[in-house]
Amino acid sequence: MLADAFKRASSGKKCANCGVIVSFAFVKRHEQTCLKSATSTPRRKSAVVVDDDEIICDDPPPKADLAEETPVRRQSTRSVTAVSSDIEVIEFVPETPASSSRPSKRALPVAEVVDDDEIVVLSDSEEPPKRNPRHSSPPPSAKLPKPAFESPKPGKSFPKTTLIKSPRSKVFAVNPSADLSIEEVYTKVFEHLENLRIAGRGAGRLLATETKNRLSQSPAKRKLDFASSDETAKESNAGEENVDIDQTDPKYGTPYVVRFFWVILARVLGRGSGLEAETFWGDTLRRVYWLTTMGDAEQHFFIRACLRKPQWLTLEDLSKWDTSNTAVIDIATNLVNANFFEHSVGSSSSMTLAEALTKLQRPHLIALARTYGIKVAEKRESEGQRAYITNKVLEAAGGKCVFGTPLYPKVLENAKKHLGPCYRIRDEALDLFNAILTVYCPSSMDAIRLFDPMFKSGLARALMYQMLLMEQKKLTYVAPEIDACIHNFDSSEALMKYIAAKRDETAMCDAMLSKDYELMYNIGSSIYLKVKQILEADDPMITHAASLPQYLRRYTEPWVLVRCCMHSIDVMERIRKYDEAVEVIQFLLDSEKLKLFLADRRGHLYERLALDLHSHLKRKADSLAACVRGIEDPMVRDRARLLLQDRALKLDKNHVVTLKVNEPTVLSIQGHIVEKNLGDARVNRFYIETNGEVEIVNVEELALRHFRKEKNFHGGMHTEGGIWHTVFGIVCFDIVFDPELEGVWLSPVLDGPNDLDTEDFYPRRQAKFESRFEEISKGYTNVEGIIEMNYRQNKGKEASGVDWSAFPSFNDLMAFIRCLKPLQLAQIFRRIAEDHRHNRSGFPDLTLWDAPARRIAVIEVKGPNDKLSTKQRLWLDFFTTAGIEAAVCMVFGECRTWFLPVKKRRDLQSRTQQAL
């Protein structure tokens, strides 16, 4: 019965005046409006079908007006029909009220026939919206019935913008390698890349010429017959024969990101890469050939979209990347046809309503909200107001209409009309781009670097910038010119699995940076379950990855998945799900197959396990057992072992100490501080007043000046371990950065070997290191020539850990080295080399030396309430044992401003603020 009632309600009722079928909810309103119109102008109504579920009645124009209007409408319809079936556009043609073909305010716009070649969007209008007569309010005396449901309300009216494509958008619609074998495709790809490399900055002109040739050879556009004269057809096809095709940047040539992408492709696909391109890449080569044979504008758009975070881009966003006369819509359409971009228009679009609302400008967002009865106050735009409108629209889209159908599709369709055409890089195309760059330089594309704020703009963008600096001779890396690439993967499918794992880690990083910890937790939980399933299924990829050396193992899917589990532990502790964090930690520690994937992190896991059990879950016995287990684990380093031992002593005073560390010498100095509440997070702010000038310094600078003045140290730096790594890198430059070492150089943009921070670093160079340390122990005369050669031949190169500005001349370097005894220097270098990853940090803050007296000291500076870390305690103990002066300097603050007169105190505070 309910279905029959809905059927009758949807059928409507026929109007007695005009004969149009109207919904029952608006029968009386329609009859009153229709009767009033009939009284003033007794003419028969005409019905125009606008949509499948909407019928609008209005008066036809007078015959004279109709005769004048018909040719204009017919001409517009023909020009629309004459365009082909692809969505391509040359320019925006907004309709203004002056150019409108409507004869009067009461004239109803004709329902235009729009095919795939024309995109109609709503654009902003400076004029206020005009009320449509058919929606005008009835006389006050008329009583209208209450609608059966709340219907959408008309919002702000926007003039239409019609976008029409040109023939250029059809040039790259067909894959040029469809009829070729993989071997032929590979040959053509390499020849084409070689031609582009030879052309250099003029490659854009070469591609533009090829595009014109392909356009001239394309089939002629279909000719349509028109009932009227041929002038309309001639006008609709105008400009199709002579299409302006130019390179992206006629002034500066092909963009550098495009040229660098060709360089990357040539190395990755080359025979010297060690990969059989035809077998490894397979049909992927067809897509690469399709892309590289496109115009440089298409390639530029593709690469720029890959360098950004995946998001929908409007035509306005895309136009920022183009400086040629080529229409942006043509370029985007070519990329859509080649399946590199996806379009927001069509049923296959993946755009969601939330994404569309994010891209909408404020006037369109307000208009869309008012369409669905959402009240929006006219005030200045703010994040709070935008979030309110967005949530209200999403809430309205979650409902249903009176017929029970969801409103979401209609709301999304209306939002897309306001937004206009948008484009986004396809996931498959982005994965292909990242895979190519990963093979070129796996360390630069490692997803763990995204957690470093330095790379928040993206890894691919940072790699392109590195190559730009190299081209401009502003950077020179120590990596040799090699052709070999990483060969971890048996096939492109294995490579794509690694790319997918990095995409998950990237999503966790984005969630962490946006503080969406719930999303980060969900991603981490799903990856944890995936790792458990892989172990239960005894996946062979675990065995394959474990067989690789550590410096290659970290570029495999299991390594990244285990690393994601580590991230999930962090977020579980952050949201206080300690039971789940303990479960994941115990799973990782108990799994024998994952030991090799946690070689550097087992100590950290024991630390977190003991902390969670002790402080959060109050399970002291289990925490003590975790500490004992970690101390006895041979894969745990001294830093973590010392920390676990300290916690075990807190839990059990009778715990046997196995790692003994001497307590350092403690010195104390006093400095002047100003008031703490100065508007930032700094607690202790020291100042030095010289000749009436106030200088704000940190606690390390205060201590450095004190020791230089009071202890007569002529040289001193606050670099922590920077100066020691610089000396180690220069003295052992030919060993650390040995270009002949096989497998550690995977890209020409590296500042150090790939095994630098792995367990393979020292064993692979042990013989050379021990020989160098033996020579140093015998005296500096034996190695001074080697040190000078390393310094002069490599000065200025980007080398990991080496700061060439620390020692402006070779004599300055040797003056510092001679402040140490040869045996002391050899001992320091051996400790750095044996475990570079864990011993590279923890050095004391200050390194002081006196070259004439040949004495040196290291000082760890601590302000009020600061404590020594375990790494700092270990290094201080090492320096003391080696006979080097080492101490901890405690700096206490004295606030003298309160004892000054009010005027002087305010003057000092004012000068302090100016110094800040």
KOLRO-193111 format. One record per residue (C-alpha): residue in one letter; x, y, z. Coordinates in steps of 0.25 Angstrom, whole numbers, padded with zeros to 4 digits, always signed. Example, Ala and Ser with C-alpha at 12.3 -4.5 7.8 and 13.67 -1.06 7.14 Angstrom:
<recs>
A+0049-0018+0031;S+0055-0004+0029;
</recs>
This chain:
<recs>
M+0000+0000+0000;L+0011+0009+0003;A+0018+0007-0010;D+0004+0010-0017;A+0003+0023-0009;F+0017+0027-0014;K+0014+0023-0028;R+0001+0032-0028;A+0009+0043-0021;S+0020+0043-0032;S+0010+0042-0043;G+0005+0057-0040;K-0008+0064-0045;K-0011+0070-0058;C-0013+0085-0058;A-0026+0090-0063;N-0021+0103-0069;C-0008+0098-0076;G-0009+0083-0076;V+0004+0081-0070;I+0006+0070-0059;V+0010+0076-0046;S+0014+0069-0033;F+0003+0069-0022;A+0012+0077-0013;F+0011+0089-0022;V-0003+0087-0029;K-0010+0099-0022;R+0003+0108-0023;H+0003+0105-0038;E-0011+0107-0041;Q-0011+0121-0034;T+0001+0125-0042;C-0004+0119-0055;L-0018+0126-0053;K-0012+0139-0050;S-0003+0138-0062;A-0015+0134-0071;T-0023+0146-0066;S-0012+0156-0069;T-0008+0149-0082;P-0018+0139-0087;R-0008+0130-0095;R-0006+0115-0094;K+0006+0111-0086;S+0018+0103-0092;A+0025+0092-0084;V+0040+0091-0085;V+0046+0078-0079;V+0059+0082-0072;D+0062+0069-0064;D+0056+0055-0062;D+0048+0059-0050;E+0046+0074-0052;I+0035+0081-0061;I+0035+0096-0062;C+0024+0104-0068;D+0025+0117-0074;D+0020+0127-0085;P+0025+0126-0099;P+0030+0139-0104;P+0022+0147-0114;K+0024+0143-0129;A+0032+0154-0132;D+0042+0152-0121;L+0042+0137-0124;A+0045+0140-0139;E+0057+0148-0134;E+0062+0138-0124;T+0061+0125-0131;P+0073+0127-0140;V+0082+0130-0128;R+0077+0118-0121;R+0079+0109-0133;Q+0093+0115-0136;S+0097+0112-0121;T+0092+0098-0122;R+0099+0095-0135;S+0112+0100-0129;V+0111+0091-0117;T+0108+0079-0126;A+0119+0081-0135;V+0129+0079-0124;S+0134+0064-0123;S+0132+0054-0112;D+0144+0057-0103;I+0144+0067-0092;E+0154+0077-0096;V+0154+0092-0095;I+0162+0104-0100;E+0156+0116-0093;F+0146+0120-0083;V+0134+0128-0089;P+0125+0134-0078;E+0111+0138-0082;T+0109+0152-0077;P+0095+0158-0076;A+0098+0167-0087;S+0101+0156-0097;S+0089+0147-0092;S+0079+0143-0103;R+0067+0144-0093;P+0057+0154-0099;S+0051+0157-0086;K+0052+0154-0071;R+0041+0144-0072;A+0048+0136-0083;L+0052+0122-0079;P+0066+0117-0083;V+0065+0107-0094;A+0070+0093-0090;E+0083+0092-0097;V+0088+0079-0103;V+0101+0077-0096;D+0110+0065-0101;D+0124+0060-0096;D+0131+0071-0103;E+0125+0083-0095;I+0127+0085-0080;V+0117+0095-0073;V+0121+0101-0060;L+0116+0112-0051;S+0125+0124-0049;D+0125+0135-0039;S+0117+0147-0043;E+0118+0161-0038;E+0103+0164-0040;P+0093+0161-0030;P+0084+0149-0033;K+0071+0152-0040;R+0058+0146-0035;N+0051+0137-0045;P+0037+0140-0048;R+0032+0126-0047;H+0038+0125-0033;S+0032+0139-0029;S+0023+0139-0016;P+0008+0139-0017;P-0001+0150-0012;P-0001+0152+0003;S-0016+0148+0002;A-0013+0134-0004;K-0011+0123+0006;L-0002+0112+0001;P-0002+0098+0006;K+0010+0093+0014;P+0019+0085+0005;A+0020+0070+0009;F+0035+0071+0010;E+0046+0081+0011;S+0050+0083-0004;P+0064+0089-0008;K+0063+0104-0008;P+0069+0112-0019;G+0083+0118-0016;K+0091+0129-0022;S+0091+0129-0037;F+0104+0128-0045;P+0106+0130-0060;K+0110+0118-0068;T+0124+0117-0073;T+0125+0108-0086;L+0138+0101-0088;I+0141+0095-0102;K+0152+0086-0106;S+0162+0087-0118;P+0167+0076-0127;R+0180+0076-0120;S+0173+0069-0109;K+0171+0057-0118;V+0186+0055-0122;F+0190+0046-0111;A+0177+0038-0109;V+0183+0025-0115;N+0195+0018-0109;P+0206+0019-0120;S+0212+0005-0116;A+0199-0003-0117;D+0204-0011-0129;L+0218-0012-0125;S+0225-0023-0117;I+0232-0021-0104;E+0246-0021-0110;E+0242-0011-0121;V+0236-0002-0110;Y+0248-0002-0102;T+0257+0001-0114;K+0248+0013-0117;V+0247+0018-0103;F+0262+0018-0102;E+0264+0025-0116;H+0254+0035-0112;L+0261+0038-0099;E+0274+0039-0105;N+0268+0049-0115;L+0262+0057-0104;R+0275+0057-0096;I+0283+0062-0109;A+0273+0073-0111;G+0274+0078-0096;R+0267+0091-0093;G+0261+0091-0108;A+0254+0077-0106;G+0241+0085-0104;R+0242+0090-0119;L+0245+0075-0123;L+0233+0070-0116;A+0224+0082-0121;T+0228+0078-0135;E+0225+0064-0133;T+0211+0068-0128;K+0208+0076-0140;N+0212+0065-0149;R+0203+0055-0142;L+0192+0065-0142;S+0193+0067-0157;Q+0192+0052-0159;S+0180+0050-0150;P+0167+0047-0157;A+0158+0059-0161;K+0147+0063-0151;R+0134+0058-0155;K+0125+0068-0163;L+0111+0071-0159;D+0100+0075-0168;F+0091+0087-0164;A+0077+0091-0169;S+0081+0105-0170;S+0092+0112-0177;D+0107+0107-0176;E+0111+0120-0168;T+0108+0113-0155;A+0116+0101-0159;K+0128+0109-0163;E+0128+0117-0150;S+0127+0105-0142;N+0139+0098-0148;A+0147+0111-0148;G+0161+0110-0143;E+0162+0095-0144;E+0172+0094-0156;N+0182+0104-0150;V+0184+0100-0135;D+0195+0107-0128;I+0204+0096-0122;D+0216+0102-0114;Q+0226+0097-0104;T+0223+0099-0089;D+0233+0110-0087;P+0237+0116-0100;K+0247+0126-0093;Y+0254+0116-0084;G+0252+0103-0091;T+0247+0090-0085;P+0245+0091-0070;Y+0256+0085-0062;V+0247+0074-0055;V+0244+0069-0069;R+0258+0068-0073;F+0262+0062-0060;F+0251+0051-0061;W+0257+0048-0075;V+0271+0046-0069;I+0265+0037-0058;L+0258+0029-0068;A+0270+0027-0077;R+0278+0022-0065;V+0267+0013-0059;L+0264+0007-0073;G+0278+0006-0078;R+0286-0007-0080;G+0296-0003-0069;S+0285-0003-0058;G+0286-0018-0056;L+0271-0020-0059;E+0266-0026-0072;A+0256-0015-0075;E+0248-0023-0085;T+0246-0035-0075;F+0246-0026-0062;W+0236-0015-0066;G+0228-0022-0077;D+0216-0015-0082;T+0219-0003-0073;L+0229+0001-0084;R+0217+0004-0093;R+0212+0014-0083;V+0226+0020-0081;Y+0227+0021-0097;W+0213+0027-0097;L+0217+0038-0087;T+0230+0042-0093;T+0224+0044-0107;M+0214+0054-0102;G+0217+0068-0102;D+0226+0074-0091;A+0213+0082-0086;E+0207+0068-0083;Q+0219+0063-0077;H+0221+0075-0069;F+0207+0074-0063;F+0209+0059-0060;I+0222+0061-0053;R+0217+0073-0045;A+0204+0066-0041;C+0213+0054-0036;L+0222+0064-0028;R+0210+0069-0020;K+0202+0061-0010;P+0191+0054-0018;Q+0179+0064-0018;W+0168+0069-0028;L+0173+0081-0036;T+0164+0091-0043;L+0167+0097-0056;E+0172+0109-0049;D+0182+0101-0041;L+0187+0094-0054;S+0188+0108-0061;K+0200+0112-0051;W+0209+0101-0058;D+0207+0106-0072;T+0213+0118-0079;S+0210+0114-0093;N+0198+0117-0102;T+0193+0103-0101;A+0180+0102-0094;V+0180+0095-0080;I+0168+0087-0083;D+0174+0081-0095;I+0187+0076-0087;A+0178+0071-0076;T+0169+0063-0086;N+0181+0057-0092;L+0186+0052-0079;V+0172+0047-0076;N+0171+0039-0089;A+0185+0033-0086;N+0180+0028-0072;F+0190+0037-0065;F+0179+0046-0059;E+0165+0044-0054;H+0154+0053-0057;S+0144+0058-0047;V+0133+0057-0057;G+0125+0044-0060;S+0120+0032-0052;S+0134+0026-0051;S+0140+0038-0043;S+0145+0035-0030;M+0143+0049-0024;T+0135+0049-0011;L+0126+0060-0006;A+0136+0064+0005;E+0147+0066-0006;A+0138+0074-0014;L+0134+0083-0003;T+0149+0085+0001;K+0152+0091-0013;L+0140+0100-0014;Q+0141+0114-0012;R+0134+0121-0002;P+0123+0128-0011;H+0120+0114-0017;L+0120+0107-0004;I+0110+0117+0002;A+0101+0116-0010;L+0101+0100-0009;A+0098+0101+0005;R+0086+0110+0003;T+0081+0101-0008;Y+0078+0091+0003;G+0073+0100+0014;I+0085+0102+0022;K+0086+0116+0028;V+0099+0123+0026;A+0102+0137+0032;E+0108+0147+0023;K+0122+0150+0030;R+0136+0148+0028;E+0142+0135+0024;S+0148+0127+0035;E+0152+0112+0037;G+0141+0110+0047;Q+0130+0115+0038;R+0135+0107+0026;A+0136+0095+0035;Y+0122+0097+0040;I+0116+0099+0026;T+0124+0086+0021;N+0118+0078+0032;K+0104+0083+0030;V+0105+0080+0015;L+0110+0066+0018;E+0099+0064+0028;A+0089+0068+0018;A+0095+0059+0008;G+0094+0047+0017;G+0078+0048+0017;K+0068+0043+0007;C+0057+0050-0001;V+0042+0047+0001;F+0043+0035-0009;G+0054+0028-0001;T+0066+0031-0010;P+0079+0036-0004;L+0082+0051-0006;Y+0097+0048-0007;P+0098+0047-0022;K+0090+0059-0025;V+0097+0068-0015;L+0111+0063-0021;E+0106+0066-0035;N+0102+0080-0031;A+0115+0082-0024;K+0123+0078-0036;K+0115+0088-0044;H+0119+0099-0035;L+0134+0094-0035;G+0136+0091-0050;P+0145+0081-0056;C+0156+0075-0047;Y+0167+0066-0049;R+0176+0057-0040;I+0187+0048-0043;R+0183+0033-0043;D+0189+0024-0032;E+0195+0015-0043;A+0202+0026-0050;L+0207+0032-0037;D+0212+0018-0032;L+0219+0016-0046;F+0226+0030-0044;N+0230+0027-0030;A+0235+0013-0034;I+0244+0019-0045;L+0250+0029-0035;T+0252+0018-0025;V+0260+0010-0034;Y+0268+0022-0037;C+0271+0026-0023;P+0265+0017-0012;S+0271+0025+0000;S+0265+0038-0005;M+0251+0032-0007;D+0251+0025+0007;A+0238+0028+0013;I+0244+0029+0027;R+0250+0042+0023;L+0236+0048+0023;F+0236+0048+0038;D+0248+0058+0037;P+0242+0073+0036;M+0252+0076+0025;F+0245+0067+0015;K+0231+0071+0018;S+0230+0076+0004;G+0232+0062-0002;L+0243+0053-0005;A+0242+0054-0020;R+0242+0069-0020;A+0255+0068-0011;L+0261+0059-0021;M+0258+0068-0032;Y+0264+0080-0025;Q+0277+0072-0022;M+0278+0070-0037;L+0276+0084-0040;L+0287+0089-0030;M+0296+0079-0037;E+0293+0084-0050;Q+0296+0098-0046;K+0309+0094-0040;K+0305+0098-0026;L+0306+0084-0020;T+0316+0073-0023;Y+0313+0059-0017;V+0324+0049-0013;A+0316+0038-0020;P+0323+0033-0033;E+0316+0033-0047;I+0311+0019-0048;D+0300+0012-0056;A+0296+0001-0047;C+0283+0002-0039;I+0277-0006-0028;H+0274-0020-0031;N+0266-0024-0019;F+0254-0028-0027;D+0251-0040-0036;S+0240-0033-0043;S+0232-0021-0045;E+0221-0027-0036;A+0231-0028-0024;L+0235-0014-0026;M+0221-0009-0026;K+0218-0017-0013;Y+0230-0009-0007;I+0224+0004-0013;A+0210+0000-0007;A+0217-0002+0007;K+0223+0012+0006;R+0210+0018+0002;D+0204+0012+0015;E+0216+0018+0023;T+0214+0031+0016;A+0199+0031+0020;M+0203+0029+0035;C+0213+0040+0034;D+0202+0050+0028;A+0192+0046+0039;M+0203+0048+0050;L+0206+0062+0044;S+0191+0066+0044;K+0190+0060+0058;D+0179+0050+0053;Y+0184+0039+0063;E+0171+0031+0061;L+0174+0029+0046;M+0189+0026+0049;Y+0184+0016+0059;N+0175+0009+0049;I+0186+0009+0038;G+0196+0003+0048;S+0186-0008+0053;S+0183-0013+0039;I+0198-0013+0036;Y+0200-0021+0049;L+0190-0031+0045;K+0196-0032+0031;V+0210-0035+0037;K+0204-0046+0045;Q+0197-0052+0033;I+0210-0052+0025;L+0217-0059+0036;E+0206-0070+0038;A+0206-0072+0023;D+0221-0074+0022;D+0222-0064+0011;P+0235-0066+0003;M+0238-0051+0002;I+0242-0051+0017;T+0253-0061+0014;H+0257-0054+0001;A+0258-0040+0009;A+0266-0047+0020;S+0276-0052+0011;L+0280-0038+0007;P+0291-0030+0014;Q+0285-0020+0024;Y+0288-0008+0015;L+0279-0014+0004;R+0269-0021+0013;R+0263-0008+0018;Y+0258-0005+0004;T+0249-0017+0004;E+0234-0019+0007;P+0236-0026+0020;W+0245-0016+0026;V+0235-0005+0023;L+0224-0013+0029;V+0231-0015+0042;R+0235-0001+0043;C+0220+0003+0041;C+0218-0006+0053;M+0228+0002+0061;H+0220+0015+0057;S+0207+0008+0062;I+0214+0006+0076;D+0216+0020+0077;V+0202+0024+0074;M+0196+0014+0083;E+0204+0020+0094;R+0200+0034+0090;I+0185+0030+0091;R+0188+0022+0104;K+0185+0008+0098;Y+0196+0002+0106;D+0191-0012+0106;E+0191-0013+0091;A+0205-0006+0090;V+0210-0017+0099;E+0204-0028+0091;V+0211-0022+0078;I+0224-0021+0085;Q+0224-0035+0090;F+0220-0040+0076;L+0232-0033+0070;L+0242-0038+0080;D+0237-0052+0080;S+0237-0054+0065;E+0250-0061+0061;K+0247-0057+0046;L+0247-0043+0049;K+0260-0042+0057;L+0268-0037+0045;F+0258-0026+0042;L+0259-0021+0056;A+0274-0021+0058;D+0275-0007+0062;R+0262-0005+0069;R+0262-0017+0079;G+0267-0009+0090;H+0257+0002+0088;L+0246-0008+0088;Y+0251-0014+0102;E+0251+0001+0107;R+0237+0003+0103;L+0232-0010+0108;A+0238-0008+0122;L+0233+0006+0122;D+0219+0002+0119;L+0218-0009+0128;H+0225-0001+0140;S+0219+0013+0139;H+0205+0011+0132;L+0201-0003+0134;K+0207-0004+0148;R+0212-0018+0146;K+0226-0017+0152;A+0230-0032+0152;D+0227-0032+0137;S+0235-0019+0135;L+0247-0025+0143;A+0247-0038+0135;A+0247-0029+0122;C+0259-0021+0127;V+0266-0034+0130;R+0263-0040+0117;G+0267-0028+0109;I+0281-0027+0117;E+0284-0041+0113;D+0280-0040+0098;P+0293-0039+0090;M+0286-0030+0079;V+0284-0019+0089;R+0294-0008+0089;D+0301-0002+0101;R+0292+0011+0101;A+0279+0003+0103;R+0286-0007+0112;L+0290+0004+0122;L+0276+0010+0122;L+0269-0004+0125;Q+0280-0006+0136;D+0276+0007+0142;R+0261+0003+0142;A+0264-0010+0148;L+0271-0004+0159;K+0259+0005+0162;L+0250-0008+0162;D+0260-0017+0170;K+0272-0011+0178;N+0278-0024+0178;H+0280-0025+0163;V+0294-0029+0159;V+0300-0018+0151;T+0307-0023+0138;L+0310-0010+0131;K+0318+0000+0140;V+0320+0015+0136;N+0328+0025+0144;E+0322+0037+0149;P+0327+0050+0141;T+0334+0062+0148;V+0323+0073+0151;L+0327+0088+0149;S+0317+0099+0152;I+0316+0114+0147;Q+0306+0124+0149;G+0299+0133+0138;H+0289+0144+0138;I+0275+0141+0134;V+0263+0150+0131;E+0249+0148+0134;K+0243+0135+0129;N+0230+0139+0124;L+0234+0146+0111;G+0223+0140+0101;D+0231+0127+0096;A+0234+0114+0101;R+0248+0116+0106;V+0249+0115+0121;N+0264+0119+0124;R+0268+0132+0116;F+0282+0136+0119;Y+0288+0150+0115;I+0301+0156+0114;E+0303+0171+0116;T+0315+0178+0109;N+0317+0193+0109;G+0302+0195+0111;E+0297+0185+0100;V+0289+0173+0104;E+0292+0160+0096;I+0283+0148+0098;V+0290+0135+0098;N+0287+0120+0100;V+0293+0112+0112;E+0304+0106+0103;E+0309+0119+0097;L+0309+0125+0111;A+0318+0113+0116;L+0327+0114+0103;R+0330+0129+0106;H+0333+0125+0121;F+0343+0115+0118;R+0350+0123+0107;K+0352+0134+0116;E+0354+0127+0129;K+0362+0115+0125;N+0370+0121+0113;F+0364+0112+0102;H+0367+0119+0089;G+0358+0110+0080;G+0345+0105+0083;M+0332+0100+0077;H+0318+0097+0081;T+0315+0086+0070;E+0313+0074+0079;G+0319+0062+0070;G+0320+0071+0058;I+0335+0074+0059;W+0338+0059+0062;H+0331+0054+0050;T+0337+0064+0042;V+0351+0060+0046;F+0348+0045+0045;G+0342+0047+0031;I+0354+0055+0026;V+0365+0046+0032;C+0358+0033+0027;F+0351+0039+0014;D+0357+0029+0005;I+0352+0018+0013;V+0338+0023+0017;F+0335+0028+0003;D+0342+0018-0005;P+0336+0018-0019;E+0341+0004-0022;L+0333-0003-0012;E+0323-0011-0019;G+0308-0010-0016;V+0308+0002-0007;W+0306+0013-0017;L+0293+0013-0023;S+0291+0027-0028;P+0300+0039-0033;V+0292+0048-0023;L+0297+0041-0010;D+0306+0048+0001;G+0310+0035+0007;P+0310+0020+0004;N+0297+0013+0007;D+0303+0004+0018;L+0308+0016+0026;D+0298+0014+0037;T+0297-0001+0037;E+0304-0013+0043;D+0311-0016+0030;F+0319-0003+0030;Y+0331-0006+0039;P+0332-0021+0035;R+0333-0018+0020;R+0345-0008+0023;Q+0351-0014+0035;A+0364-0017+0029;K+0366-0003+0024;F+0361+0003+0036;E+0370-0004+0045;S+0382-0001+0036;R+0379+0014+0037;F+0377+0013+0052;E+0391+0006+0053;E+0397+0017+0045;I+0391+0028+0054;S+0395+0021+0067;K+0410+0022+0062;G+0410+0037+0060;Y+0404+0047+0051;T+0416+0048+0042;N+0412+0035+0035;V+0398+0040+0032;E+0399+0055+0030;G+0401+0053+0015;I+0388+0045+0014;I+0380+0055+0022;E+0385+0066+0013;M+0382+0059+0000;N+0368+0056+0006;Y+0366+0070+0010;R+0370+0077-0003;Q+0364+0067-0013;N+0351+0066-0007;K+0348+0080+0000;G+0335+0085-0003;K+0328+0072-0007;E+0315+0068+0000;A+0320+0057+0009;S+0312+0051+0021;G+0316+0057+0034;V+0327+0066+0028;D+0326+0081+0031;W+0337+0087+0022;S+0335+0101+0029;A+0339+0095+0043;F+0354+0096+0038;P+0356+0107+0027;S+0370+0102+0024;F+0378+0089+0025;N+0387+0096+0036;D+0375+0098+0045;L+0371+0084+0044;M+0385+0079+0047;A+0386+0088+0059;F+0373+0082+0065;I+0378+0068+0062;R+0391+0070+0069;C+0384+0074+0082;L+0381+0060+0083;K+0391+0048+0085;P+0391+0039+0074;L+0386+0027+0082;Q+0374+0036+0087;L+0370+0039+0073;A+0371+0025+0068;Q+0362+0020+0080;I+0352+0031+0077;F+0351+0027+0062;R+0350+0012+0065;R+0338+0015+0074;I+0331+0023+0063;A+0334+0013+0052;E+0331+0000+0060;D+0316+0005+0062;H+0314+0017+0054;R+0299+0017+0055;H+0298+0017+0071;N+0311+0024+0074;R+0310+0036+0064;S+0302+0044+0075;G+0303+0047+0090;F+0316+0055+0088;P+0318+0066+0099;D+0313+0080+0095;L+0326+0087+0095;T+0339+0084+0089;L+0351+0093+0094;W+0365+0093+0090;D+0378+0101+0092;A+0387+0099+0080;P+0400+0105+0086;A+0399+0097+0098;R+0393+0085+0091;R+0382+0082+0101;I+0367+0079+0099;A+0355+0077+0107;V+0340+0073+0104;I+0329+0079+0113;E+0315+0075+0114;V+0306+0087+0118;K+0294+0086+0126;G+0284+0096+0130;P+0275+0096+0142;N+0267+0083+0143;D+0274+0076+0131;K+0279+0062+0132;L+0290+0054+0125;S+0285+0044+0114;T+0291+0030+0114;K+0299+0033+0101;Q+0305+0045+0108;R+0309+0037+0120;L+0315+0027+0111;W+0323+0037+0103;L+0328+0045+0116;D+0332+0031+0122;F+0340+0028+0109;F+0347+0041+0108;T+0351+0041+0123;T+0356+0026+0121;A+0364+0031+0109;G+0371+0042+0117;I+0364+0054+0111;E+0358+0064+0120;A+0343+0063+0121;A+0333+0069+0130;V+0319+0073+0132;C+0317+0088+0134;M+0304+0092+0142;V+0299+0106+0139;F+0291+0112+0149;G+0283+0125+0147;E+0282+0137+0155;C+0271+0147+0152;R+0278+0161+0156;T+0267+0170+0149;W+0258+0169+0162;F+0269+0176+0170;L+0270+0188+0160;P+0263+0201+0160;V+0249+0200+0153;K+0254+0209+0142;K+0267+0201+0139;R+0259+0188+0140;R+0249+0193+0130;D+0260+0198+0121;L+0267+0185+0122;Q+0255+0177+0118;S+0252+0187+0107;R+0266+0184+0101;T+0264+0169+0103;Q+0252+0169+0095;Q+0259+0177+0084;A+0270+0167+0084;L+0260+0156+0082;
</recs>
